[in-house]
């Protein structure tokens, strides 16, 4: 039987003081088990589900179905017709903080959007006047645009620029989503490869990139607006420590308590942030936190020049969805 690497053992000891929890975490990564797939209904959900559905969790939104093991929703005709979007249940967990944001919401900006799951979740949950989804990696744009077209996500637009470009358009968005690029350690819990994901050099490089992206993203958030930060990795350096760094530099933001996720409160900090681990058996794992910009009058009366962003659109659909 393959033995866990020293780097995995080190991370497990940093995450858990309890030996049983360390062993369960390592087991979940070394011998991955299948997780139930889930779907997000983009169109009206049928009264009778065409797929076998698990009992919903108490924090799960109504437009999400967690399916029974063995279901293959991507092969169902309704998928191709754009009725639903397939996503990992860990992504549902990470995005569920958005349910705490009061409506109406004018503009949602997703900074690291491909393949589109968090954008579509925000679109469905908050029904913004406009959704703008950015993807800096060119080869990932195709899947993002394809998913938006198939699911008829509108009004929406897709852009392809570095986060620093949007930092020059301050205070424009009621919500900015940062599903940050990370070392992807949770891929192991899905039985996928993630070479070097526990190496300190990779973790530090990833954390530095995350800090740059979240700092640029914060400048886009309007007064009383929100910033949602999430990852699919376990390292504290990419999660709690990034958030602590962020709050030190942007003290006008505060972490929002999400009562429905209290059970998942990170034990590594007193800050309101939440973790799902693979040994919970719901999904491969995620970290999530929702910040609010407490400023009230900053740039009050200043017209947001959305035309500046509009000039960057590479895809748009402004037809109001039915």
C-alpha positions in Angstrom: 0.0 0.0 0.0 1.3 3.4 -1.0 2.5 5.5 2.0 1.6 9.2 2.4 4.3 11.6 1.6 6.1 13.6 4.3 4.6 16.8 2.9 1.0 15.4 3.1 1.7 14.3 6.7 3.0 17.7 7.5 -0.1 19.4 6.1 -2.4 17.0 8.0 -0.7 17.8 11.3 -1.1 21.5 10.6 -4.8 21.1 9.9 -5.7 18.7 12.7 -4.3 18.1 16.2 -6.5 15.0 16.6 -4.8 11.9 15.3 -8.1 10.3 14.2 -8.9 13.4 12.1 -5.4 13.3 10.6 -5.8 9.7 9.6 -9.3 10.3 8.1 -8.0 13.2 6.1 -5.0 11.2 4.8 -7.2 8.3 4.0 -9.6 10.5 2.0 -6.7 11.6 -0.2 -4.9 8.3 -0.5 -8.0 6.2 -1.2 -10.5 8.6 -2.7 -14.2 7.6 -2.7 -16.8 8.8 -5.1 -18.9 11.8 -4.2 -22.4 12.4 -5.2 -22.7 14.7 -8.3 -24.8 17.8 -8.1 -26.6 20.1 -10.5 -27.7 23.7 -10.5 -31.1 24.3 -12.2 -30.8 27.2 -14.6 -34.4 26.8 -15.8 -37.5 26.0 -13.9 -36.9 22.9 -11.9 -39.3 20.0 -12.8 -41.8 19.0 -10.2 -40.6 15.4 -10.6 -36.8 15.1 -10.9 -35.6 13.2 -14.0 -32.6 12.1 -11.8 -32.4 10.3 -8.5 -31.9 12.9 -5.8 -30.3 12.7 -2.3 -31.9 14.3 0.7 -30.8 17.9 0.7 -28.5 19.4 3.3 -30.1 22.1 5.5 -27.9 24.8 3.9 -28.4 23.7 0.3 -30.4 26.2 -1.9 -33.6 25.0 -3.6 -32.1 25.4 -7.1 -29.4 22.7 -6.3 -30.0 19.0 -6.4 -27.4 16.6 -4.9 -27.8 13.4 -6.9 -27.4 9.8 -5.9 -24.1 8.0 -6.7 -24.1 6.6 -10.1 -26.2 9.3 -11.7 -24.5 10.8 -14.8 -26.3 14.2 -15.3 -23.9 15.3 -18.0 -25.3 12.6 -20.3 -29.0 13.6 -19.7 -30.8 15.4 -22.6 -31.8 18.2 -20.3 -28.1 19.0 -19.8 -27.5 19.7 -23.5 -30.7 21.7 -23.6 -29.3 24.0 -20.9 -31.7 23.2 -18.1 -29.0 22.6 -15.6 -25.2 23.0 -14.9 -23.2 20.2 -13.4 -20.9 21.1 -10.5 -19.1 19.5 -7.6 -20.9 19.8 -4.3 -17.9 21.4 -2.7 -18.4 24.3 -5.2 -22.0 24.5 -3.9 -20.7 24.8 -0.4 -18.2 27.5 -1.3 -20.7 29.5 -3.2 -23.4 29.2 -0.6 -22.1 32.2 1.3 -23.6 34.3 -1.5 -27.0 33.4 -0.2 -26.4 35.8 2.7 -26.2 38.8 0.3 -29.4 40.9 0.3 -31.1 41.7 -3.1 -31.4 43.6 -5.3 -27.9 43.3 -6.8 -26.9 45.5 -9.7 -23.5 44.2 -10.8 -21.7 40.9 -10.0 -18.1 40.6 -11.2 -16.5 37.1 -11.1 -12.7 37.6 -11.3 -11.6 34.0 -12.0 -14.6 32.6 -13.6 -13.9 29.5 -15.9 -15.6 27.1 -16.2 -18.5 29.2 -14.9 -20.0 27.4 -11.9 -19.7 30.2 -9.3 -20.8 32.8 -11.9 -23.9 30.8 -12.7 -24.6 30.2 -9.0 -24.5 34.0 -8.4 -26.7 34.6 -11.4 -29.3 32.2 -10.2 -29.2 33.2 -6.5 -29.0 37.0 -6.8 -30.5 37.7 -10.2 -28.2 40.7 -10.9 -28.9 43.3 -13.5 -25.5 42.3 -15.0 -23.0 39.5 -14.5 -19.5 40.1 -15.8 -17.2 37.0 -15.7 -13.5 37.4 -16.2 -11.0 34.7 -17.2 -7.4 35.6 -17.6 -6.3 32.2 -19.1 -7.2 32.3 -22.8 -7.5 28.5 -23.3 -10.2 28.4 -20.6 -12.4 31.0 -22.2 -14.0 28.5 -24.6 -15.6 26.4 -21.9 -16.8 29.5 -20.0 -18.6 31.0 -23.0 -19.9 27.6 -24.1 -21.5 27.1 -20.7 -23.0 30.6 -20.7 -24.5 30.0 -24.1 -25.8 26.5 -23.3 -27.4 27.6 -20.1 -28.6 31.0 -21.5 -27.0 33.1 -18.8 -28.2 36.7 -19.3 -27.7 39.5 -19.0 -24.0 38.6 -18.9 -20.6 39.4 -20.4 -17.2 37.7 -20.5 -13.9 39.5 -20.4 -10.3 38.4 -20.6 -7.9 40.6 -18.6 -5.5 40.6 -15.6 -7.1 41.6 -12.3 -4.9 44.7 -12.2 -6.9 46.2 -15.2 -10.1 46.1 -13.2 -8.5 47.6 -10.1 -8.4 50.9 -12.1 -12.3 50.9 -12.2 -13.0 51.4 -8.5 -16.1 50.8 -6.5 -18.2 49.5 -9.4 -19.5 46.1 -8.2 -22.0 45.0 -5.5 -20.3 41.6 -5.4 -16.9 40.5 -6.6 -16.2 36.8 -6.5 -12.6 35.5 -6.2 -12.6 31.7 -6.7 -8.8 31.9 -6.5 -6.4 29.8 -8.4 -4.7 27.5 -5.9 -2.6 24.4 -5.5 -5.7 22.3 -6.0 -5.0 19.8 -3.2 -8.6 18.7 -3.2 -8.1 17.1 -6.7 -6.5 14.2 -4.9 -9.7 13.5 -3.0 -11.4 13.1 -6.5 -8.7 10.6 -7.6 -7.1 13.2 -9.9 -3.4 14.3 -10.1 -2.0 17.5 -8.5 1.8 17.2 -8.8 3.7 19.2 -6.2 0.5 20.5 -4.5 1.9 20.1 -1.0 5.3 21.6 -1.7 6.0 24.8 0.2 7.3 26.5 -2.9 4.1 25.8 -4.8 2.0 26.9 -1.8 3.8 30.1 -1.3 3.7 31.0 -5.0 0.0 30.3 -5.0 -0.6 32.4 -1.9 1.3 35.4 -3.3 -0.8 35.2 -6.5 -4.0 35.0 -4.4 -3.0 38.1 -2.4 -2.4 40.1 -5.6 -5.8 39.0 -7.0 -7.8 39.7 -3.9 -6.2 43.1 -3.4 -7.0 44.1 -7.0 -10.5 42.7 -6.6 -11.2 44.7 -3.4 -10.9 47.9 -5.3 -13.8 46.9 -7.4 -16.2 46.5 -4.5 -18.7 49.3 -4.0 -19.4 50.8 -0.6 -21.6 48.3 1.3 -20.8 45.7 -1.3 -19.3 42.2 -0.9 -16.2 40.2 -1.8 -16.5 36.4 -1.8 -13.2 34.5 -1.5 -12.9 30.8 -2.0 -10.5 28.0 -2.9 -10.5 24.2 -3.4 -7.3 23.6 -1.4 -6.5 22.9 2.2 -3.3 24.8 3.1 -3.8 27.6 5.7 -1.3 29.8 3.7 -3.8 29.9 0.8 -6.9 30.3 3.0 -7.0 31.8 6.5 -3.6 33.4 6.1 -4.5 35.1 2.8 -7.7 36.5 4.5 -5.8 37.7 7.6 -3.3 39.5 5.2 -6.3 41.0 3.3 -8.0 42.4 6.4 -4.8 44.0 7.6 -4.4 45.9 4.4 -8.1 46.6 3.7 -9.5 47.2 7.2 -12.8 48.6 5.8 -13.7 45.0 5.0 -15.1 42.6 7.6 -15.9 38.9 7.5 -19.6 38.1 7.6 -20.9 35.4 9.9 -22.9 32.8 7.9 -25.2 31.1 10.4 -26.1 28.2 8.2 -22.4 27.2 7.9 -21.6 27.5 11.6 -21.0 23.8 11.8 -18.2 24.3 9.2 -16.4 27.1 11.0 -12.7 26.8 10.5 -11.0 25.7 13.7 -7.8 27.4 12.6 -9.0 30.9 13.3 -11.7 33.0 15.0 -12.5 34.8 11.8 -15.8 33.9 10.2 -14.7 31.5 7.5 -15.8 28.0 6.6 -14.2 24.7 5.4 -15.5 21.5 4.0 -13.1 18.5 4.2 -13.2 15.3 2.1 -13.7 13.1 5.2 -17.1 14.9 5.6 -18.1 12.8 2.6 -20.0 15.5 0.8 -17.3 16.8 -1.5 -13.6 16.9 -2.1 -13.2 20.1 0.0 -13.4 23.8 -0.1 -12.7 27.0 1.8 -15.0 30.0 1.7 -15.5 33.4 3.3 -17.7 36.5 2.6 -16.4 40.0 3.2 -18.4 43.2 3.4 -17.1 46.6 2.5 -18.3 48.7 5.5 -17.5 52.0 3.8 -20.7 54.0 3.2 -19.8 57.2 1.4 -16.6 56.5 -0.5 -16.8 57.9 -4.0 -20.5 58.7 -3.4 -22.0 60.3 -6.4 -19.2 59.2 -8.7 -20.5 57.7 -11.9 -19.1 54.3 -12.6 -17.8 54.1 -16.1 -19.1 50.7 -17.2 -18.3 51.7 -20.8 -14.6 51.1 -19.8 -15.4 47.5 -19.0 -17.8 47.2 -21.9 -15.0 47.9 -24.3 -13.3 44.7 -23.1 -16.3 42.3 -23.7 -15.4 39.3 -25.8 -18.9 37.8 -25.4 -22.1 39.3 -24.2 -25.8 38.3 -23.9 -28.1 41.1 -22.7 -31.4 39.4 -23.5 -33.3 39.1 -20.3 -33.6 35.5 -19.4 -37.1 34.0 -19.0 
